[in-house]
Amino acid sequence: DFQPLPVYEALRDYTADLTPTLYEGQHQEDHWALQYSGAWETEADPAAMLGSLMRTADPAAALSFQMQGGDLTLVAPKGPGMGRWIVEVDGEPQAKLNLEAKTVRPAQPLTAVTSLSNRRPHTVALRPELDDQGQAAGPVAVDALIVQNRNMTVVNGLYCLVTLVFLAAAGYIFYLWQASKRSIPQQAGWEE
């Protein structure tokens, strides 16, 4: 007796061509929009944000996804012997993120890219940096990804508005001060 309503077919057709995308917010390493290629391991880590992270030392490994936002931050552990991430956005290298540290430091936020246009989606790929022998320079890991939208148009607009209000108030105060200087001699009956 159950028969889907026409809205079901409309939604099914609409979502069939959508690419999974990371929008503004924090996304864990097991998010459904993340595509892992190569050899990766899920590693239980009590110091990780939700108790686990993804790690690889495979030179052919990559983490790719689509995001819509202006800034991307990678949350990853740092420590001795760790490698470096190469971050590509829309096919162009944008950054290198060094995970090497003298001591183990879990869940470190690392700014990957900033000031992208948030009007359209971007394709992002994270790959381990390779050494001279074509091997990963060290293991790399991902705990979470944070996508942010910092709309500087609004910030700049507010800055301009505050500046205009300040200048108008200063001008009005100057006008009142000048007017009070002119009216004092007239009130006392003096002639200028």
Secondary structure, DSSP 8 states (H G I E B T S, - for coil): -----HHHHHHHHHHHT---EE-SEEEETT-TT-EEES--EEEE-TTSTTSEEEEE--TT-EEEEEE-SSEEEEEEEEBTT--EEEEEETTEEEEEEE-B-SS-EEEEEEEEE-S--SSS-EEEEEEE-B-TTSSBSS-EEESEEEEE---HHHHHHHHHHHHHHHHHHHHHHHHHHHHHHHHHHHHHT---
